[in-house]
Amino acid sequence: MRNVKLTKIEDTQFNNDRPNNINKGYTKIGLELDKPEIGKIYQLESRTWFKTSLVTEIIDDTTFKTENSIYKIEIMDKLTLDEYLK
């Protein structure tokens, strides 16, 4: 498990007008349960759980595509309590 900051860098299905307001530029900081894997959801644990739709492509070591979006992962050496509770 790694401390990460996940950033949505592209919305591929909803023209950046998602019903859940998780649009391009959205970030979430938390504990990564597993690295992205094709055919599985990607999850972060924080104050609230965050889950993506199914991963469809691994673009590179830090970028992956889901059914609806493209995300970038940034590894965080330390995670403050405030960041975790965000």
PLY file of the C-alpha trace (Angstrom):
ply
format ascii 1.0
element vertex 86
property float x
property float y
property float z
element edge 85
property int vertex1
property int vertex2
end_header
0.00 0.00 0.00
1.18 3.51 -0.86
0.20 7.03 0.13
-0.90 8.71 -3.08
-2.51 11.78 -4.58
-4.86 10.84 -7.41
-5.75 13.49 -9.98
-8.39 13.16 -12.67
-6.68 14.51 -15.78
-9.39 13.73 -18.33
-13.11 12.98 -18.40
-13.85 10.66 -21.32
-17.62 10.13 -21.00
-19.48 13.08 -19.49
-17.93 16.17 -21.13
-16.65 17.23 -17.69
-20.18 17.45 -16.27
-20.38 14.29 -14.15
-23.43 13.79 -11.93
-21.11 13.11 -8.94
-19.07 16.31 -9.59
-15.81 14.34 -9.96
-14.66 16.32 -12.97
-11.29 17.04 -14.59
-8.89 18.41 -11.97
-10.50 16.53 -9.06
-7.92 15.24 -6.58
-8.11 12.69 -3.82
-5.38 11.88 -1.31
-5.33 8.59 0.51
-3.95 5.12 0.93
-3.86 3.08 -2.26
-5.15 -0.44 -1.61
-3.66 -1.96 -4.78
-1.94 -0.60 -7.87
-4.25 -0.11 -10.87
-5.02 -3.37 -12.65
-6.96 -3.84 -15.89
-10.45 -5.20 -15.26
-10.60 -4.07 -11.60
-11.71 -0.91 -9.84
-9.04 1.31 -8.30
-9.62 2.26 -4.66
-8.24 4.75 -2.17
-8.90 4.69 1.55
-9.24 8.05 3.26
-11.92 9.59 5.43
-14.26 8.45 2.69
-13.57 5.61 0.26
-12.88 6.52 -3.34
-13.47 4.05 -6.16
-13.08 4.41 -9.92
-14.94 2.56 -12.61
-13.12 -0.45 -14.08
-9.54 0.15 -15.20
-9.31 -0.38 -18.96
-5.71 0.60 -19.75
-2.41 1.21 -17.97
-0.88 4.14 -19.87
2.40 4.33 -17.93
3.73 3.89 -14.38
1.64 6.78 -13.05
-1.30 7.08 -15.45
-4.27 4.83 -16.11
-7.58 4.94 -17.94
-10.94 3.76 -16.63
-14.29 3.32 -18.37
-14.97 7.03 -17.78
-11.74 8.87 -17.02
-7.96 9.13 -17.09
-6.11 9.46 -13.77
-2.58 10.35 -12.69
-1.01 8.95 -9.50
1.54 10.89 -7.47
3.35 8.99 -4.70
3.44 10.94 -1.43
6.30 10.22 0.96
4.37 11.47 3.96
0.67 11.93 4.42
-0.51 14.44 7.00
-3.68 13.82 8.95
-5.30 16.85 7.29
-4.50 15.45 3.84
-5.80 12.02 4.81
-9.08 13.47 6.10
-9.65 15.58 2.99
0 1
1 2
2 3
3 4
4 5
5 6
6 7
7 8
8 9
9 10
10 11
11 12
12 13
13 14
14 15
15 16
16 17
17 18
18 19
19 20
20 21
21 22
22 23
23 24
24 25
25 26
26 27
27 28
28 29
29 30
30 31
31 32
32 33
33 34
34 35
35 36
36 37
37 38
38 39
39 40
40 41
41 42
42 43
43 44
44 45
45 46
46 47
47 48
48 49
49 50
50 51
51 52
52 53
53 54
54 55
55 56
56 57
57 58
58 59
59 60
60 61
61 62
62 63
63 64
64 65
65 66
66 67
67 68
68 69
69 70
70 71
71 72
72 73
73 74
74 75
75 76
76 77
77 78
78 79
79 80
80 81
81 82
82 83
83 84
84 85
